[in-house]
Amino acid sequence: MNFEFTEEQKMLRNTVRAFVDKEIMPNITEWDSQGKFDPEIFTKLSALGLMGVCIPEAYGGSGMDYNSLAIVCEELERGDTAFRTAVSVHTGLNSMTLLQWGNEEQKKKYLIPQAKGAKIGAFGLTEPGAGSDVAAMSTHAILDGDHYILNGQKTWISLCDVADYFIVFAYTGDRSLKHKGISAFIVDRTWEGFSSKAIKGKYGIRAGNTGELFFEDVKVPKENLLGEEGEGFKIAMAALDNGRFTVAAGAVGLSMACIEESVKYCHQRHTFGKPIGQHQLVKQMIAKMEAGYQMSRLLVYRVGELKNQGVRNTRETSLAKWQACDFANKAADDAVQIHGAYGYSDEYPVARFLRNSKAPVIYEGTREIHTLMQADYVLGEREDKPLNHMLPKWPFEIDHQLC
């Protein structure tokens, strides 16, 4: 595999980095302290063609490869996790899922405006009593004529107050069917009975919009069923392959930010008559950060290449997400240690890095879930079969000129 960036990818990276330096860096301390998410960021990302970076041009996107999405996420999280999360949810969990599982009418109606950035997409799977145990969800949808009547609640949903469309999972069959009784729906926030509420007082990712969704007798048209009844769990797991990929890529960016800030401080701060970067134990922390960063990057871009080839990558994505997020969390912890007492304040960004680094270790599969998954693969207790629905290979060859 060749992991050298193409000229187009180098230009993309420079573009996103310049965007982060101009639009996010000068404001992030204030946004984080106020718990404020600025939706104008979406407008600016759309102007750069970054809301549908890996969606085919036929569906309103930029038509770049999947590793280009990784580049975008890596650079955005260098600025702040909140903005990588926004792209992860909009593109990774929602738009790529529509590309993979949606029919042509659904792609015309929902995917195209999302890829162009005219509409924002989000993802509703987690519930107060159902996280890692997806089958424990209580949200349900009952078919009534030409509509499903949707009732239930979702929590820890990114872009809860911002998104226009949500992919929502609910039981449509007997709960005794467990995973096989779950279906997926495309839900419009303007429908009667839908409401959302932001969660306040988060430990990290304070500049992001996260909260709850409520469904009270929401009438969902039959044509908004995504896939077939009972395919919801498959759709959710396929979506997580895409979401976890973007989370892992973002973690690479966070590790990079930790290195940049720590190296800068190592040259500025002197103790015992020399820069702290000359002390052996500080060097050890810097070296571990660099090792984690480089290993994470290789794991992430390997997954991107598998996606480009149209190969199922659940195992590889799980490993990349697990390791990249763990490395980033450790890098942020060491960055605070290197900064000493200053690292414990908002005077430097490393405290924010540490707070932000914890959530990705938990969401989209806790590290414990990924540990079990990897052990099961090695022990031969888990095997992934090819899906009937796969993301299109890159370069995209889609005949439907729908733009």
Protein Blocks (a to p, Z undefined) as FASTA:
>chain_A
ZZbdcfklmmmmmmmmmmmmmmmmmmmmmmmmnopacfklmmmmmmnopmmmmgcfklop
nopafklmmmmmmmmmmmomklmmmmmmmmmmmmmmmmmmmcfklmmmmmmmmmnopacc
dddfbcfklcklmmlpmbdcddehjaccdedddehiehklmpmbdcddddfbdfklmmml
pccddddfkbghiacdddehiabhmlbccdddddehiacdfklpghjehilmmmmmmmmm
mmmmmmmmmmmmmmmmmmmmmmmmmmmpcgehiafklpmklmmmmmmmmmmmmmmmmmmm
mmmmmmmnopafklmmmmmmmmmmmmmmmmmmmmmmmnmmmlmpckbmklmmmmmmmmmm
mggpifklmmmmmmmmmnopaccdddfbdcdddddddfbdcZZ
